[in-house]
Amino acid sequence: MKLDLYRDPSNDVCTLGKLFVNAEYECVTLEDPVREKKIHGKTAIPAGKYEVVLSLSPRFKRVLPEILKVPNFVGVRIHPGNKAEDTEGCILVGTVAEGNMILSSRKAFDRLYAKLDLEDDDPDGIWLEIHDAPKPA
């Protein structure tokens, strides 16, 4: 399974984007701002290609998608949340962006998680590629 996250330019509060699953639009995203120098818990992960696994989150006490081998980051997840204060370096998903927030996060997360759960045993795995630009038209 291939996930592609296309980010809009960051503002001083957050970075919004759009997530695609196997080239099909899935949902909007919200992350911390993209920064040249990392600030713990307040910086989006670097653009690049990452493996994703479903694993137990000690913080949330449930299985969530974990993004592996992110340079200088630990425990990066995809999870529900609505604003930059909810992310701490993770990727939040929602159905619509409104200002510096995303809405209906649990609904979007549950829909995405169901797709990821079906692919968890795929020998090719789940891969996320993050692009620091909107998706070309």
N, C-alpha and C positions, 0 to 999 in steps of 0.2 A: 504494500500500500504506500502511496506517495502523497504526502501532505506538502502543500506549498503555501507559505505565508508571505504575502506581498504587503509591505509596510508603506504607509503614507509618511511624509516627513514628520518628525517629532515636533511637538511644541514644548514649552517649558514644563508641562504637567504630565504628558503621556505620549504614547505612539499608538495610533490606530492602524488597523490593517484589515485585510480580508484573507480568510483561510479557504483553500481549495483542497478537496479530497479527490485524488485521481482525476485532476483537471476540472472537476465540477465544483462550483461555488458551494461552500458549506455555511459559513458564518462570518461575523466580524470579530476582530480581536482587539485587545487593549493590553499594552505593555508599558513599562516605565520608559522614559525617554532614552533614545540611543545617545550614548556619550563616548567621547574619545577615551576618557579615563574613567574606570569603573568606580562607582560609589556603591558600597555594599547595600543591597536591598532597594536600590533606586536607579538601576541601570538595566536596559534591555540586553538580552544576550546577543552576542555578535552574529551578524549574518553568516550563513554557512549551511552545511548539510549535517544533520544529526540523526542518529538512531533513536527511536522511541520505543519504550517497553511499558507494559502495564505492571506496576509494582505497588506494594503497600506504602503509603505515605505515613511516616510517623506523626507528622503534624496534623493531618486530616483524619487519620485512623481509618482509611479506606483505600482501595486500589484506585490509583489515578495514573494517567499517562506521565511517564518520566522521560525527560530529554537527557540523553547520555552524552558524556564527554564534552561538555561545554567548557571551554577554557576559562579558568578562574571562577567557576560557578559550581555549586553543589546543590543537589536536590531540586533542580528546576522541573516544574510540572506544568501541565495544562489543566486548569481548573476553573470553576465558576468564580465570579466576582464582577464588580460593577465599575470600580474606579481605581486609579493608580495606587491608592493606599492599600488595596487588596492584593497587589501582585508580588511585591518584594522580588522582582526579577523573573517571575513566572509569566506565562501567557494566559490571559483570561479570554473567554469566548462569550459571545452574546448574539442576539438576533438582529439588533439594530444599534447604531451609534447615535448618541445625542449629546452634542457638545464634547466634553471630556469624559463621558461615561458610555458604558454599553448597558443594554437592558435585556431582560429575559435570559439571563446568563445560565440559570439551571436548565432551562428548556434546551438551549443551544448545546450545553455540555452533554446532557443526557443523549441527545440525538447523535452527537459526535462520538461519544463513548461507546454507544451500541455498535457503530461501524468499526471502531478500533478493536473492540472485544471480539468481533467476528474474525478479524484478521490477525489476532495475537499469535496464532500458531502457524501463520504463513512462513514458509522457509525463507522467503525474501525479506521478511520483517516489515516493520513500519519505519518509514524515513520521512523526516521533516526537512524541507529546504526553506530557509528564511532569506528573503530578498529585500534589500533596503531601497525599494522603489515600488510604486504601484504597478499592478499587472498591466503589461502592454495591451492596447486595444486590438 
